[in-house]
Amino acid sequence: MRGWFALLSVALLLVVPLLGLARFDLWRGHHLVLGQPASARRALVALCLAGGATYLITFLVNLIGGRLFCGFGCPLAFVTRLRESARRPGTVTHRQRAAGVYLAIYALLLVAAMELWLLDPSIVTEGSLPARLAAGLALVGGTLAVLAHARWWGWSFCEAWCPVGLYYSVVAPTRSFGLHFDAATCIDCKACDHVCPVHLPPRAMLELVERDRGLAISQAPAVNHCLSCGDCIEACEMVLAKQDVPIPLTFSWHPFRDPGKSGAPITLPDPPSRRE
């Protein structure tokens, strides 16, 4: 599911310029808005509106289901995940190679999708040699930058620096969807704690966690920072795969209910302001 949603994110990035909905052409100045030639000013406004529409979609997803876009749809997070798959100890060599190839192709597609917002694709067939070289170098350089991000920054960017994700963690932490923990069948193996990419306690999502790096607020409930990626659920399923018991960790609607109050939802504390 993560793979398909990550591909969908890139496909949506590609649709806008390929259909001519918006393009600010740095090559020949053939700007487009809704498939028609447009001035540079109109094209720039159209790009801003398209970006705003993308933000609105992810904001609505976050409002309903928490940072699900971070866990399932964010291209940069998926690149980091692919790199982990390509280097995971114990994985069969041919699977590591396949993950590495997929990683390179996905990073290339992501950068190409973003580049097409600023260049007419006909530059490949009609552009001069210097223009094609410049476009090619931008594509290769951007791809290397994305791969470098996955190599050296990765999940730490999601945890402490991503302005979009951290903004969501403050303005619209969901109260209706998230990780539900049932202690009855938990064997306390701590696998969920070890696999969380942003170092949260999946079994205690209402606990305040300290964040003293980057843009993150200094303290907030763990649920505010959760990427809703499901890694902890996968780990739980793998550990209990051969045991006929319910999985203690699951995604659930209204996960923070107090059974002692007839199913009344627990009120999450509001996060304090970020430490200066």
SVG drawing of the C-alpha trace seen along z (x, -y; Angstrom):
<svg xmlns="http://www.w3.org/2000/svg" viewBox="-21 -38 47 58">
<polyline fill="none" stroke="black" stroke-width="0.4" points="0.0,0.0 2.8,-2.4 4.3,-1.7 1.1,-2.4 0.3,-5.6 3.9,-6.8 3.6,-6.2 0.2,-8.0 1.9,-11.0 4.4,-11.2 1.6,-10.6 -0.3,-13.6 2.9,-15.7 3.2,-14.5 -0.4,-15.1 -0.3,-18.9 2.4,-19.7 1.8,-16.9 -1.9,-17.9 -0.8,-21.6 -2.8,-22.5 0.1,-24.7 3.7,-25.1 6.2,-27.9 8.6,-27.2 12.1,-28.3 13.3,-27.1 11.4,-28.9 8.8,-30.8 5.9,-28.7 3.9,-29.0 0.6,-27.2 -2.5,-27.5 -5.4,-25.0 -3.8,-24.0 -3.6,-27.5 -0.6,-29.8 -0.3,-32.2 1.8,-35.1 4.6,-34.4 2.6,-36.0 -0.5,-33.9 1.6,-30.7 3.3,-31.5 -0.1,-32.1 -1.4,-28.8 1.6,-27.0 0.9,-28.5 -2.7,-27.5 -1.8,-24.0 0.6,-23.8 -2.1,-25.2 -4.6,-22.5 -2.0,-19.8 -1.5,-21.2 -5.3,-21.3 -5.7,-17.6 -2.9,-16.6 -4.3,-18.8 -7.7,-17.2 -6.1,-13.7 -4.3,-14.8 -7.4,-16.3 -9.2,-13.0 -6.5,-10.4 -3.4,-12.0 -0.2,-12.2 -1.2,-9.4 0.3,-11.3 3.6,-11.3 3.5,-7.6 2.0,-6.5 2.1,-9.3 5.2,-11.4 7.7,-10.7 10.7,-11.7 9.7,-9.3 9.2,-6.6 12.7,-7.1 14.1,-6.7 12.1,-3.5 13.3,-2.1 16.9,-2.8 16.3,-0.9 14.9,2.0 18.0,2.1 20.4,2.2 18.4,4.3 20.6,7.0 19.5,10.6 17.6,9.7 18.4,11.9 20.9,10.2 18.7,10.2 15.9,8.5 18.4,5.9 19.4,5.2 15.8,5.0 15.1,2.5 18.1,0.5 17.0,0.3 13.5,-0.6 15.0,-3.3 17.0,-4.9 14.0,-4.7 11.6,-6.2 14.0,-9.1 14.5,-9.8 10.7,-9.9 10.2,-12.2 12.8,-14.7 11.5,-14.4 8.0,-15.2 9.1,-18.3 11.3,-19.4 8.4,-19.2 6.7,-22.0 9.4,-24.2 10.4,-22.8 8.5,-21.8 9.2,-18.1 9.9,-18.8 13.3,-20.1 14.4,-16.5 13.7,-16.4 13.8,-20.1 16.2,-21.7 19.7,-22.7 22.6,-20.6 23.4,-23.1 19.7,-23.1 19.4,-19.4 22.7,-19.1 21.4,-21.6 18.1,-19.7 19.9,-16.4 22.4,-17.7 19.5,-19.1 17.7,-15.8 20.8,-13.8 21.8,-16.4 18.3,-16.4 18.2,-12.6 21.5,-12.4 20.3,-15.1 17.2,-13.0 19.3,-9.9 21.7,-11.8 18.7,-13.0 17.7,-9.3 21.3,-8.4 22.2,-11.2 19.0,-12.9 16.2,-10.3 13.8,-10.0 15.5,-12.7 14.1,-15.2 10.6,-13.8 11.2,-13.9 12.7,-17.3 12.8,-19.4 10.0,-18.8 8.0,-22.1 4.9,-20.5 4.7,-17.4 5.6,-19.4 3.0,-22.0 0.4,-19.3 1.5,-17.9 0.5,-21.2 -2.5,-22.6 -4.6,-19.4 -3.6,-16.4 -6.4,-13.9 -8.6,-12.8 -10.5,-10.2 -8.0,-7.9 -4.6,-6.4 -2.9,-3.5 -5.0,-1.5 -3.1,0.6 -4.7,3.6 -2.4,4.7 -4.2,8.1 -2.2,9.9 1.0,7.8 4.1,9.9 6.3,6.8 8.8,7.7 9.4,4.0 9.7,4.7 7.3,1.8 9.5,-0.6 12.6,0.4 11.1,0.0 9.4,-3.4 11.2,-5.6 10.7,-8.8 11.4,-7.2 7.9,-7.2 6.3,-4.8 3.6,-3.1 1.9,-1.6 1.6,-4.9 0.6,-7.5 -0.8,-9.9 2.5,-10.3 4.4,-13.6 7.6,-13.1 10.6,-15.5 11.6,-17.0 14.6,-19.3 15.9,-19.4 15.0,-21.3 11.5,-22.8 9.7,-20.3 7.7,-21.6 9.4,-20.9 6.7,-18.6 3.5,-17.1 1.7,-13.8 3.3,-11.1 0.2,-10.9 0.9,-14.4 4.3,-13.3 3.2,-9.8 3.6,-9.4 0.9,-6.7 3.2,-4.6 2.2,-1.3 5.8,0.0 5.0,0.8 1.9,2.8 3.9,4.7 6.5,5.6 3.8,6.7 2.2,8.9 5.6,10.5 6.3,11.4 2.9,12.8 2.4,14.4 2.4,18.0 0.3,17.3 -3.5,17.4 -4.1,14.1 -5.3,10.7 -2.6,8.2 -2.2,5.7 -1.4,2.8 -3.9,1.8 -5.1,-1.2 -8.5,-2.2 -11.1,-4.8 -11.4,-6.6 -8.4,-4.7 -8.1,-6.6 -11.3,-5.6 -11.5,-5.0 -13.5,-1.8 -14.2,-3.0 -16.3,-5.8 -18.6,-3.9 -16.4,-4.5 -16.0,-8.2 -13.0,-9.4 -10.0,-10.7 -9.2,-14.3 -5.7,-14.8 -3.7,-17.6 -3.0,-20.6 0.7,-20.9 2.5,-23.8 4.2,-26.4 7.6,-25.4 10.5,-26.3 12.4,-29.3"/>
</svg>
